[in-house]
Amino acid sequence: MKKKIKVQEVFDYLNAFAPMDLAETWDSVGLQTGDLNKEVQGILISLDPTEAVLWEAAEKGANTLITHHPLLLKPLKVLDNSSIASRLARLSVLLDLNILSFHTNLDATRGGLNDVLAQKIGLKQTQAMIPNPKNPKVGLGRLGKVPTQSLESLIKKLQKSLKLKNLRYTGDLKQKIHDVGVMTGSGGAYFKEAKEAGAQVLITGDVKYHHALDAQQENIALIDIGHFHGEFPMIKLLADLLKKWAKQKKLKLKIEESLSQQDPFHFFS
């Protein structure tokens, strides 16, 4: 049994699943801190590289952290404690962590986050809502069909599948829905593209007030499931993929899902 692998091998496997060239041009994916030539001591998977998550990785002996949201989305001018990003980058170096991020490329790829969300609500005949020019089979969001049902019924299904007590929506609860668009993360700005693709409702997160107003004028419903709940499934997605890969390769590799990652929002009622 092969006992040691390098970070490069983990990166190559995940890059084959969610290629870097599928990432948006503004995104920062791949290696954030560390060394691709380092041996992997253990892997921790988390949505965000928070301070709690960095310490969790170190305490568990996982020197390789895989996240969805990049640590270094914007370039740093100095590595000090002047900003959250620079403070976390400095801590990751001190803890000798190798951080890999798979962000918009994981959203866009086949079998990625948008497909996971589509599966959770039973979307059929899915296709990219905004196809990638180089590969129309993948891209931003997903468009698919559900058995004709009311908007209220669809909302209840979302609440059950994502274990949500609260969510926001626009539109008429009695409206009959058949064509559905989904976009994990912050997709409220894409309501026009969703409608042009044929969606009657767009399921996404972080919907802004003016996007909601404009969507009403465009006669497309919005369901805001929040940023966290739409993307949190990436932890299990990548954990399952890596465990399957490790088993096939007969690797002795500890792969864990972060227990520190939580939705920063609480609801008061």
Backbone as CSV, one residue per row, in Angstrom:
resi,resn,N_x,N_y,N_z,CA_x,CA_y,CA_z,C_x,C_y,C_z
1,MET,0.843,-1.202,0.000,0.000,0.000,0.000,0.877,1.249,0.000
2,LYS,0.584,2.167,-0.940,1.333,3.413,-1.018,0.939,4.297,0.156
3,LYS,1.921,4.744,0.915,1.621,5.494,2.128,1.743,7.001,1.962
4,LYS,2.571,7.455,1.037,2.822,8.882,0.915,2.523,9.382,-0.495
5,ILE,1.854,10.507,-0.561,1.651,11.179,-1.843,1.952,12.657,-1.648
6,LYS,2.156,13.341,-2.741,2.438,14.775,-2.678,1.166,15.579,-2.945
7,VAL,1.196,16.821,-2.507,0.062,17.718,-2.707,-0.265,17.820,-4.193
8,GLN,0.760,17.771,-5.026,0.574,17.856,-6.474,-0.392,16.786,-6.984
9,GLU,-0.311,15.587,-6.435,-1.176,14.492,-6.876,-2.634,14.749,-6.507
10,VAL,-2.855,15.315,-5.334,-4.212,15.678,-4.920,-4.747,16.771,-5.836
11,PHE,-3.903,17.766,-6.087,-4.300,18.855,-6.975,-4.641,18.333,-8.365
12,ASP,-3.802,17.473,-8.914,-4.025,16.951,-10.265,-5.346,16.196,-10.364
13,TYR,-5.657,15.417,-9.343,-6.905,14.656,-9.358,-8.114,15.593,-9.337
14,LEU,-8.106,16.562,-8.435,-9.237,17.481,-8.334,-9.306,18.422,-9.528
15,ASN,-8.156,18.752,-10.093,-8.133,19.602,-11.280,-8.737,18.878,-12.480
16,ALA,-8.587,17.563,-12.529,-9.200,16.782,-13.603,-10.723,16.799,-13.468
17,PHE,-11.202,16.861,-12.229,-12.644,16.913,-11.979,-13.197,18.319,-12.201
18,ALA,-12.495,19.317,-11.692,-12.927,20.717,-11.801,-11.765,21.539,-12.349
19,PRO,-11.553,21.510,-13.671,-10.396,22.166,-14.289,-10.287,23.656,-13.964
20,MET,-9.062,24.088,-13.762,-8.803,25.490,-13.449,-9.320,26.432,-14.537
21,ASP,-9.310,25.981,-15.786,-9.713,26.883,-16.870,-11.224,27.121,-16.910
22,LEU,-11.978,26.454,-16.036,-13.411,26.728,-15.930,-13.695,27.867,-14.955
23,ALA,-12.683,28.287,-14.213,-12.864,29.364,-13.232,-13.091,30.697,-13.939
24,GLU,-13.832,31.574,-13.290,-14.037,32.917,-13.817,-12.708,33.670,-13.830
25,THR,-12.586,34.640,-14.729,-11.314,35.346,-14.901,-10.891,36.111,-13.649
26,TRP,-11.845,36.529,-12.824,-11.536,37.298,-11.614,-11.155,36.400,-10.441
27,ASP,-11.340,35.098,-10.607,-11.176,34.166,-9.500,-9.713,33.820,-9.248
28,SER,-9.448,33.290,-8.054,-8.100,32.853,-7.683,-8.199,31.429,-7.155
29,VAL,-7.921,30.463,-8.029,-8.091,29.060,-7.659,-6.755,28.326,-7.671
30,GLY,-6.761,27.113,-7.109,-5.534,26.333,-7.046,-4.793,26.555,-5.743
31,LEU,-3.473,26.452,-5.795,-2.646,26.589,-4.597,-2.689,28.018,-4.061
32,GLN,-3.030,28.156,-2.778,-3.078,29.460,-2.118,-1.823,29.686,-1.282
33,THR,-1.484,28.726,-0.458,-0.240,28.761,0.320,0.316,27.345,0.389
34,GLY,1.609,27.242,0.616,2.218,25.926,0.766,3.078,25.529,-0.411
35,ASP,3.221,24.225,-0.609,4.157,23.681,-1.597,3.557,22.417,-2.204
36,LEU,3.407,22.408,-3.517,2.842,21.245,-4.201,3.726,20.007,-4.077
37,ASN,4.986,20.211,-3.744,5.916,19.084,-3.612,5.956,18.496,-2.202
38,LYS,5.194,19.091,-1.289,5.142,18.571,0.079,4.360,17.251,0.127
39,GLU,4.743,16.387,1.055,3.995,15.149,1.260,2.723,15.447,2.050
40,VAL,1.639,14.798,1.669,0.359,15.000,2.341,0.313,14.165,3.619
41,GLN,0.105,14.838,4.739,0.002,14.152,6.027,-1.453,13.843,6.373
42,GLY,-2.340,14.580,5.781,-3.769,14.417,6.017,-4.501,15.532,5.302
43,ILE,-5.785,15.334,5.018,-6.571,16.321,4.281,-7.806,16.720,5.081
44,LEU,-8.035,18.031,5.174,-9.250,18.569,5.776,-9.964,19.377,4.703
45,ILE,-11.288,19.237,4.624,-12.066,19.939,3.603,-13.046,20.885,4.279
46,SER,-13.080,22.128,3.804,-13.934,23.146,4.405,-14.420,24.114,3.335
47,LEU,-15.526,24.781,3.617,-16.030,25.791,2.694,-15.124,27.017,2.685
48,ASP,-14.691,27.438,3.872,-13.884,28.649,4.009,-12.605,28.383,4.804
49,PRO,-11.544,29.127,4.500,-10.301,29.008,5.273,-10.302,29.972,6.457
50,THR,-11.212,29.764,7.397,-11.288,30.635,8.565,-10.176,30.289,9.550
51,GLU,-9.984,31.157,10.534,-8.946,30.897,11.535,-9.235,29.600,12.289
52,ALA,-10.512,29.385,12.620,-10.884,28.158,13.329,-10.576,26.924,12.493
53,VAL,-10.809,27.020,11.200,-10.549,25.891,10.302,-9.051,25.629,10.177
54,LEU,-8.249,26.688,10.094,-6.795,26.519,10.003,-6.262,25.798,11.238
55,TRP,-6.728,26.221,12.403,-6.292,25.567,13.638,-6.809,24.130,13.711
56,GLU,-8.019,23.905,13.224,-8.570,22.550,13.209,-7.692,21.625,12.372
57,ALA,-7.272,22.119,11.198,-6.401,21.323,10.330,-5.099,20.978,11.047
58,ALA,-4.507,21.986,11.685,-3.239,21.770,12.389,-3.400,20.780,13.537
59,GLU,-4.475,20.928,14.292,-4.706,20.053,15.445,-4.977,18.611,15.032
60,LYS,-5.547,18.439,13.840,-5.845,17.093,13.350,-4.683,16.490,12.560
61,GLY,-3.618,17.259,12.422,-2.468,16.765,11.673,-2.700,16.720,10.181
62,ALA,-3.659,17.509,9.712,-3.947,17.586,8.275,-3.195,18.780,7.702
63,ASN,-2.087,18.529,7.030,-1.287,19.644,6.515,-1.789,20.153,5.171
64,THR,-2.854,19.532,4.658,-3.431,19.964,3.387,-4.901,20.312,3.597
65,LEU,-5.234,21.566,3.321,-6.594,22.069,3.490,-7.181,22.380,2.119
66,ILE,-8.352,21.835,1.854,-9.031,22.091,0.583,-10.288,22.892,0.869
67,THR,-10.407,24.053,0.227,-11.549,24.932,0.449,-12.233,25.278,-0.866
68,HIS,-13.446,25.797,-0.724,-14.167,26.322,-1.889,-13.765,27.782,-2.097
69,HIS,-13.940,28.584,-1.071,-13.588,30.002,-1.175,-12.081,30.192,-1.017
70,PRO,-11.477,30.926,-1.938,-10.022,31.124,-1.892,-9.591,31.994,-0.717
71,LEU,-8.441,31.677,-0.178,-7.845,32.516,0.859,-7.356,33.818,0.252
72,LEU,-6.783,33.733,-0.939,-6.162,34.897,-1.581,-6.941,35.307,-2.826
73,LEU,-8.199,35.712,-2.624,-9.007,36.147,-3.760,-8.429,37.415,-4.378
74,LYS,-7.872,38.271,-3.520,-7.198,39.481,-3.986,-5.733,39.426,-3.570
75,PRO,-4.836,39.922,-4.420,-3.399,39.877,-4.096,-3.080,40.651,-2.815
76,LEU,-2.137,40.131,-2.058,-1.687,40.807,-0.841,-0.422,41.606,-1.121
77,LYS,-0.342,42.802,-0.544,0.858,43.623,-0.695,1.867,43.355,0.419
78,VAL,1.347,42.878,1.549,2.221,42.615,2.689,1.634,41.463,3.501
79,LEU,2.498,40.654,4.099,2.057,39.511,4.894,2.175,39.870,6.375
80,ASP,1.134,40.527,6.887,1.139,40.944,8.291,-0.263,40.749,8.859
81,ASN,-0.587,41.479,9.910,-1.902,41.341,10.529,-2.840,42.498,10.191
82,SER,-2.559,43.217,9.116,-3.334,44.408,8.781,-4.695,44.091,8.163
83,SER,-4.886,42.878,7.670,-6.173,42.483,7.099,-6.442,41.029,7.470
84,ILE,-7.688,40.630,7.345,-8.047,39.245,7.671,-7.314,38.278,6.755
85,ALA,-7.310,38.574,5.449,-6.662,37.677,4.484,-5.171,37.530,4.766
86,SER,-4.492,38.645,5.029,-3.051,38.568,5.282,-2.758,37.877,6.613
87,ARG,-3.623,38.102,7.599,-3.441,37.438,8.893,-3.609,35.921,8.761
88,LEU,-4.611,35.509,7.979,-4.838,34.078,7.775,-3.744,33.452,6.919
89,ALA,-3.266,34.199,5.931,-2.173,33.694,5.094,-0.920,33.497,5.941
90,ARG,-0.656,34.464,6.803,0.508,34.369,7.691,0.372,33.169,8.626
91,LEU,-0.829,32.972,9.160,-1.060,31.840,10.057,-0.889,30.513,9.321
92,SER,-1.383,30.448,8.088,-1.262,29.204,7.321,0.194,28.855,7.058
93,VAL,1.021,29.877,6.848,2.457,29.646,6.640,3.098,29.164,7.939
94,LEU,2.733,29.811,9.048,3.286,29.413,10.347,2.893,27.981,10.717
95,LEU,1.680,27.578,10.292,1.204,26.223,10.575,1.653,25.227,9.511
96,ASP,2.354,25.728,8.499,2.879,24.891,7.413,1.758,24.142,6.690
97,LEU,0.685,24.884,6.358,-0.455,24.294,5.663,-0.367,24.510,4.158
98,ASN,-0.774,23.497,3.429,-0.921,23.605,1.980,-2.408,23.796,1.699
99,ILE,-2.772,24.949,1.170,-4.185,25.252,0.945,-4.487,25.254,-0.550
100,LEU,-5.460,24.437,-0.936,-5.926,24.374,-2.320,-7.372,24.847,-2.358
101,SER,-7.712,25.690,-3.329,-9.080,26.191,-3.441,-9.662,25.877,-4.814
102,PHE,-10.895,25.383,-4.798,-11.633,25.076,-6.027,-12.956,25.824,-5.935
103,HIS,-13.030,26.934,-6.624,-14.123,27.881,-6.428,-15.101,27.847,-7.606
104,THR,-15.041,28.847,-8.483,-16.008,28.899,-9.583,-15.827,27.753,-10.568
105,ASN,-14.649,27.168,-10.605,-14.464,25.975,-11.442,-15.253,24.791,-10.886
106,LEU,-15.382,24.711,-9.562,-16.176,23.648,-8.949,-17.667,23.919,-9.134
107,ASP,-18.047,25.189,-9.213,-19.437,25.542,-9.505,-19.811,25.118,-10.923
108,ALA,-18.902,25.358,-11.861,-19.213,25.198,-13.280,-19.119,23.765,-13.788
109,THR,-18.223,22.965,-13.229,-17.932,21.646,-13.791,-19.110,20.680,-13.680
110,ARG,-19.115,19.672,-14.539,-20.152,18.639,-14.477,-19.973,17.819,-13.199
111,GLY,-21.062,17.631,-12.490,-20.978,16.929,-11.216,-20.559,17.820,-10.072
112,GLY,-20.418,19.129,-10.350,-19.990,20.087,-9.340,-21.142,20.594,-8.486
113,LEU,-20.930,21.747,-7.862,-21.882,22.247,-6.874,-23.269,22.537,-7.430
114,ASN,-23.342,23.111,-8.635,-24.660,23.398,-9.192,-25.426,22.122,-9.511
115,ASP,-24.710,21.097,-9.943,-25.364,19.813,-10.201,-25.828,19.160,-8.902
116,VAL,-25.047,19.329,-7.833,-25.447,18.790,-6.528,-26.747,19.441,-6.068
117,LEU,-26.838,20.773,-6.194,-28.052,21.481,-5.799,-29.225,21.065,-6.684
118,ALA,-28.966,20.923,-7.980,-30.015,20.493,-8.909,-30.556,19.116,-8.525
119,GLN,-29.667,18.228,-8.140,-30.078,16.877,-7.740,-30.906,16.897,-6.466
120,LYS,-30.561,17.799,-5.555,-31.272,17.857,-4.274,-32.742,18.224,-4.440
121,ILE,-33.068,18.963,-5.493,-34.470,19.332,-5.711,-35.087,18.555,-6.864
122,GLY,-34.360,17.566,-7.368,-34.913,16.678,-8.385,-35.015,17.261,-9.775
123,LEU,-34.111,18.171,-10.135,-34.137,18.728,-11.489,-33.790,17.659,-12.513
124,LYS,-34.530,17.627,-13.607,-34.275,16.702,-14.705,-33.923,17.492,-15.965
125,GLN,-33.318,16.797,-16.922,-32.942,17.405,-18.210,-32.109,18.671,-17.986
126,THR,-31.135,18.572,-17.111,-30.347,19.752,-16.761,-29.332,20.118,-17.834
127,GLN,-29.052,21.402,-17.902,-28.035,21.942,-18.797,-27.479,23.201,-18.164
128,ALA,-26.348,23.661,-18.672,-25.760,24.891,-18.141,-26.697,26.061,-18.418
129,MET,-26.941,26.871,-17.408,-27.811,28.029,-17.584,-27.120,29.099,-18.425
130,ILE,-25.823,29.296,-18.146,-24.997,30.206,-18.945,-23.806,29.383,-19.426
131,PRO,-23.910,28.765,-20.611,-22.877,27.839,-21.087,-21.505,28.481,-21.237
132,ASN,-20.476,27.707,-20.919,-19.097,28.136,-21.137,-18.835,28.164,-22.640
133,PRO,-18.297,29.265,-23.180,-18.059,29.372,-24.627,-17.193,28.244,-25.188
134,LYS,-16.251,27.755,-24.382,-15.349,26.706,-24.856,-15.943,25.308,-24.689
135,ASN,-16.879,25.173,-23.749,-17.496,23.874,-23.480,-18.935,24.098,-23.025
136,PRO,-19.887,24.132,-23.952,-21.285,24.449,-23.639,-21.957,23.486,-22.659
137,LYS,-21.359,22.321,-22.421,-21.964,21.360,-21.502,-21.780,21.769,-20.038
138,VAL,-20.882,22.711,-19.800,-20.660,23.212,-18.445,-20.804,24.730,-18.457
139,GLY,-20.809,25.327,-17.277,-20.925,26.778,-17.205,-21.600,27.221,-15.922
140,LEU,-21.970,28.493,-15.867,-22.581,29.062,-14.670,-24.022,28.588,-14.511
141,GLY,-24.350,28.093,-13.336,-25.714,27.699,-13.038,-26.175,26.465,-13.795
142,ARG,-27.384,26.037,-13.457,-28.022,24.924,-14.148,-29.490,25.257,-14.382
143,LEU,-29.998,24.788,-15.497,-31.405,24.941,-15.847,-31.984,23.547,-15.995
144,GLY,-33.142,23.317,-15.408,-33.744,21.998,-15.506,-35.236,22.058,-15.265
145,LYS,-35.854,20.884,-15.260,-37.301,20.804,-15.123,-37.683,19.994,-13.888
146,VAL,-38.780,20.399,-13.276,-39.378,19.645,-12.178,-40.821,19.350,-12.570
147,PRO,-41.433,18.327,-11.967,-42.862,18.114,-12.206,-43.618,19.387,-11.845
148,THR,-44.579,19.778,-12.657,-45.300,21.024,-12.426,-45.856,21.077,-11.004
149,GLN,-45.512,22.144,-10.315,-45.912,22.314,-8.915,-45.942,23.796,-8.589
150,SER,-46.521,24.136,-7.456,-46.572,25.539,-7.050,-45.211,25.992,-6.543
151,LEU,-45.017,27.297,-6.566,-43.785,27.859,-6.013,-43.676,27.486,-4.539
152,GLU,-44.797,27.474,-3.837,-44.798,27.109,-2.418,-44.306,25.680,-2.223
153,SER,-44.738,24.772,-3.077,-44.311,23.375,-2.982,-42.811,23.244,-3.199
154,LEU,-42.284,23.992,-4.161,-40.848,23.965,-4.443,-40.054,24.506,-3.255
155,ILE,-40.552,25.574,-2.648,-39.888,26.155,-1.481,-39.846,25.150,-0.330
156,LYS,-40.953,24.466,-0.100,-40.999,23.471,0.978,-40.030,22.321,0.714
157,LYS,-39.905,21.935,-0.553,-38.966,20.869,-0.913,-37.535,21.315,-0.633
158,LEU,-37.230,22.570,-0.941,-35.905,23.123,-0.663,-35.627,23.153,0.835
159,GLN,-36.610,23.594,1.587,-36.444,23.650,3.040,-36.120,22.277,3.612
160,LYS,-36.787,21.261,3.098,-36.578,19.903,3.596,-35.225,19.348,3.171
161,SER,-34.876,19.508,1.897,-33.637,18.915,1.387,-32.393,19.616,1.913
162,LEU,-32.494,20.927,2.173,-31.345,21.685,2.669,-31.422,21.954,4.169
163,LYS,-32.485,21.452,4.801,-32.678,21.612,6.245,-32.685,23.086,6.644
164,LEU,-33.517,23.844,5.943,-33.618,25.283,6.172,-34.903,25.624,6.915
165,LYS,-34.778,26.400,7.970,-35.960,26.875,8.677,-36.497,28.143,8.026
166,ASN,-35.582,28.948,7.511,-35.963,30.230,6.927,-35.301,30.412,5.572
167,LEU,-36.051,30.971,4.627,-35.469,31.419,3.366,-36.327,32.552,2.818
168,ARG,-35.752,33.341,1.945,-36.466,34.466,1.347,-36.893,34.100,-0.071
169,TYR,-37.967,34.708,-0.519,-38.405,34.449,-1.891,-39.143,35.669,-2.431
170,THR,-39.262,35.736,-3.728,-40.135,36.709,-4.381,-41.050,35.927,-5.308
171,GLY,-42.206,36.492,-5.617,-43.124,35.830,-6.532,-44.401,35.382,-5.848
172,ASP,-45.251,34.737,-6.619,-46.561,34.267,-6.174,-46.461,32.802,-5.754
173,LEU,-46.772,32.510,-4.499,-46.668,31.143,-3.995,-47.542,30.163,-4.770
174,LYS,-48.595,30.667,-5.403,-49.507,29.785,-6.143,-49.074,29.570,-7.597
175,GLN,-48.052,30.302,-8.037,-47.596,30.166,-9.423,-47.145,28.739,-9.710
176,LYS,-47.555,28.218,-10.864,-47.151,26.879,-11.267,-45.751,26.934,-11.882
177,ILE,-44.866,26.116,-11.343,-43.460,26.114,-11.747,-43.105,24.798,-12.432
178,HIS,-42.372,24.909,-13.521,-41.895,23.728,-14.249,-40.415,23.853,-14.604
179,ASP,-40.016,25.068,-14.995,-38.631,25.316,-15.419,-37.890,26.092,-14.333
180,VAL,-36.795,25.507,-13.849,-36.089,26.042,-12.682,-34.613,26.280,-12.986
181,GLY,-34.115,27.425,-12.530,-32.689,27.716,-12.629,-32.069,27.685,-11.243
182,VAL,-30.848,27.186,-11.136,-30.128,27.205,-9.863,-28.738,27.784,-10.089
183,MET,-28.265,28.529,-9.109,-26.903,29.055,-9.155,-26.400,29.194,-7.729
184,THR,-25.447,28.362,-7.348,-24.918,28.414,-5.992,-24.120,29.698,-5.786
185,GLY,-24.013,30.108,-4.525,-23.268,31.322,-4.220,-24.135,32.553,-4.372
186,SER,-23.546,33.621,-4.866,-24.249,34.903,-5.031,-24.685,35.061,-6.480
187,GLY,-25.913,34.652,-6.785,-26.352,34.664,-8.184,-27.526,35.556,-8.479
188,GLY,-27.900,36.426,-7.533,-29.065,37.271,-7.743,-28.977,38.161,-8.964
189,ALA,-27.777,38.564,-9.324,-27.589,39.463,-10.465,-27.867,38.777,-11.799
190,TYR,-27.999,37.453,-11.784,-28.172,36.704,-13.029,-29.627,36.350,-13.312
191,PHE,-30.576,37.068,-12.713,-31.983,36.720,-12.917,-32.417,36.918,-14.369
192,LYS,-31.861,37.928,-15.060,-32.226,38.143,-16.461,-31.735,36.995,-17.333
193,GLU,-30.496,36.567,-17.084,-29.946,35.441,-17.839,-30.752,34.170,-17.575
194,ALA,-31.188,34.019,-16.325,-31.995,32.850,-15.978,-33.316,32.864,-16.737
195,LYS,-33.951,34.029,-16.790,-35.220,34.128,-17.505,-35.025,33.901,-18.997
196,GLU,-33.962,34.483,-19.548,-33.691,34.306,-20.977,-33.436,32.842,-21.323
197,ALA,-32.904,32.099,-20.342,-32.650,30.671,-20.558,-33.929,29.850,-20.427
198,GLY,-34.995,30.486,-19.926,-36.276,29.803,-19.820,-36.748,29.515,-18.409
199,ALA,-36.005,29.964,-17.404,-36.376,29.677,-16.014,-37.545,30.546,-15.554
200,GLN,-38.435,29.932,-14.786,-39.525,30.672,-14.153,-39.130,31.134,-12.756
201,VAL,-38.135,30.463,-12.197,-37.641,30.796,-10.867,-36.141,30.534,-10.829
202,LEU,-35.415,31.364,-10.095,-33.978,31.175,-9.902,-33.716,30.938,-8.422
203,ILE,-33.076,29.820,-8.127,-32.690,29.486,-6.758,-31.220,29.831,-6.585
204,THR,-30.921,30.720,-5.644,-29.544,31.188,-5.472,-29.357,31.724,-4.052
205,GLY,-28.330,32.522,-3.843,-28.076,33.094,-2.527,-27.674,34.551,-2.617
206,ASP,-27.677,35.225,-1.481,-27.219,36.618,-1.389,-27.974,37.566,-2.322
207,VAL,-29.274,37.376,-2.456,-30.059,38.238,-3.348,-30.148,39.647,-2.765
208,LYS,-29.799,40.640,-3.564,-29.862,42.033,-3.129,-31.264,42.601,-3.353
209,TYR,-31.567,43.643,-2.603,-32.888,44.276,-2.655,-33.275,44.684,-4.073
210,HIS,-32.389,45.363,-4.770,-32.724,45.860,-6.105,-32.807,44.740,-7.135
211,HIS,-32.079,43.651,-6.921,-32.239,42.490,-7.797,-33.636,41.901,-7.613
212,ALA,-34.100,41.869,-6.362,-35.436,41.341,-6.083,-36.508,42.216,-6.726
213,LEU,-36.350,43.531,-6.613,-37.308,44.450,-7.234,-37.338,44.278,-8.749
214,ASP,-36.159,44.230,-9.345,-36.077,44.098,-10.804,-36.602,42.746,-11.272
215,ALA,-36.362,41.708,-10.497,-36.856,40.377,-10.862,-38.384,40.362,-10.882
216,GLN,-39.002,41.107,-9.962,-40.460,41.213,-9.964,-40.951,41.833,-11.266
217,GLN,-40.234,42.873,-11.717,-40.612,43.538,-12.964,-40.427,42.621,-14.167
218,GLU,-39.451,41.734,-14.072,-39.173,40.801,-15.172,-40.020,39.528,-15.066
219,ASN,-40.822,39.447,-14.008,-41.725,38.309,-13.809,-40.991,36.978,-13.686
220,ILE,-39.904,36.988,-12.923,-39.221,35.743,-12.581,-39.091,35.683,-11.062
221,ALA,-39.457,34.567,-10.480,-39.391,34.417,-9.025,-37.956,34.129,-8.591
222,LEU,-37.629,34.527,-7.375,-36.315,34.258,-6.792,-36.494,33.534,-5.465
223,ILE,-35.654,32.551,-5.222,-35.614,31.887,-3.920,-34.196,32.017,-3.396
224,ASP,-34.057,32.685,-2.262,-32.741,32.936,-1.667,-32.491,31.928,-0.550
225,ILE,-31.639,30.946,-0.828,-31.330,29.910,0.167,-30.112,30.283,1.006
226,GLY,-29.523,31.445,0.705,-28.321,31.864,1.417,-27.067,31.330,0.754
227,HIS,-25.970,31.978,1.014,-24.691,31.582,0.414,-24.195,30.263,1.011
228,PHE,-24.257,30.167,2.313,-23.708,29.009,3.023,-24.397,27.707,2.624
229,HIS,-25.718,27.696,2.666,-26.454,26.450,2.454,-26.381,25.956,1.011
230,GLY,-26.164,26.864,0.073,-26.017,26.433,-1.311,-24.666,25.817,-1.597
231,GLU,-23.650,26.220,-0.819,-22.290,25.765,-1.114,-21.700,24.811,-0.077
232,PHE,-22.318,24.721,1.079,-21.819,23.817,2.117,-21.684,22.365,1.631
233,PRO,-22.559,21.896,0.719,-22.431,20.511,0.231,-21.105,20.202,-0.458
234,MET,-20.299,21.229,-0.774,-19.013,20.949,-1.424,-18.093,20.141,-0.526
235,ILE,-18.282,20.265,0.780,-17.420,19.534,1.712,-17.593,18.029,1.521
236,LYS,-18.841,17.576,1.536,-19.106,16.146,1.351,-18.770,15.712,-0.076
237,LEU,-19.059,16.570,-1.047,-18.767,16.250,-2.448,-17.299,15.915,-2.641
238,LEU,-16.411,16.797,-2.180,-14.980,16.567,-2.368,-14.455,15.469,-1.451
239,ALA,-15.012,15.356,-0.261,-14.588,14.285,0.649,-14.889,12.922,0.038
240,ASP,-16.082,12.773,-0.522,-16.464,11.503,-1.146,-15.588,11.193,-2.357
241,LEU,-15.321,12.206,-3.168,-14.468,12.015,-4.346,-13.068,11.571,-3.949
242,LEU,-12.498,12.245,-2.956,-11.132,11.934,-2.537,-11.034,10.572,-1.855
243,LYS,-12.040,10.216,-1.087,-12.026,8.906,-0.429,-12.113,7.787,-1.458
244,LYS,-12.925,7.985,-2.478,-13.043,6.992,-3.548,-11.727,6.867,-4.302
245,TRP,-11.108,8.007,-4.581,-9.819,8.033,-5.284,-8.736,7.352,-4.454
246,ALA,-8.695,7.658,-3.166,-7.692,7.070,-2.277,-7.853,5.553,-2.199
247,LYS,-9.098,5.099,-2.193,-9.355,3.657,-2.139,-8.888,2.976,-3.421
248,GLN,-9.168,3.616,-4.560,-8.750,3.056,-5.844,-7.233,2.998,-5.957
249,LYS,-6.571,4.010,-5.416,-5.110,4.092,-5.474,-4.435,3.328,-4.333
250,LYS,-5.264,2.772,-3.446,-4.760,2.051,-2.275,-3.840,2.931,-1.431
251,LEU,-4.339,4.162,-1.213,-3.580,5.129,-0.425,-4.011,5.078,1.036
252,LYS,-3.056,5.182,1.915,-3.355,5.307,3.336,-3.421,6.796,3.634
253,LEU,-4.622,7.353,3.498,-4.774,8.800,3.545,-5.979,9.177,4.403
254,LYS,-5.744,10.022,5.400,-6.820,10.476,6.276,-7.489,11.698,5.660
255,ILE,-8.777,11.559,5.358,-9.546,12.631,4.723,-10.732,12.960,5.622
256,GLU,-10.807,14.209,6.083,-11.853,14.590,7.029,-12.628,15.825,6.577
257,GLU,-13.887,15.884,7.004,-14.734,17.046,6.761,-14.644,17.974,7.971
258,SER,-14.496,19.258,7.714,-14.340,20.218,8.808,-15.561,20.240,9.719
259,LEU,-15.297,20.308,11.010,-16.356,20.439,12.008,-16.461,21.876,12.510
260,SER,-15.546,22.727,12.053,-15.510,24.121,12.508,-16.366,25.034,11.638
261,GLN,-16.676,24.581,10.424,-17.393,25.428,9.472,-18.858,25.559,9.853
262,GLN,-19.313,26.785,10.038,-20.706,27.047,10.383,-21.199,28.278,9.647
263,ASP,-22.512,28.333,9.456,-23.126,29.512,8.859,-22.945,30.684,9.828
264,PRO,-22.366,31.804,9.380,-22.170,32.939,10.289,-23.475,33.623,10.691
265,PHE,-24.558,33.365,9.943,-25.837,34.007,10.243,-26.669,33.186,11.223
266,HIS,-27.351,33.912,12.118,-28.342,33.320,13.007,-29.659,34.055,12.760
267,PHE,-30.772,33.392,13.037,-32.073,34.016,12.831,-32.772,34.221,14.166
268,PHE,-33.257,35.433,14.370,-33.955,35.794,15.607,-35.441,35.920,15.302
269,SER,-36.257,35.220,16.061,-37.704,35.305,15.825,-38.461,35.385,17.145
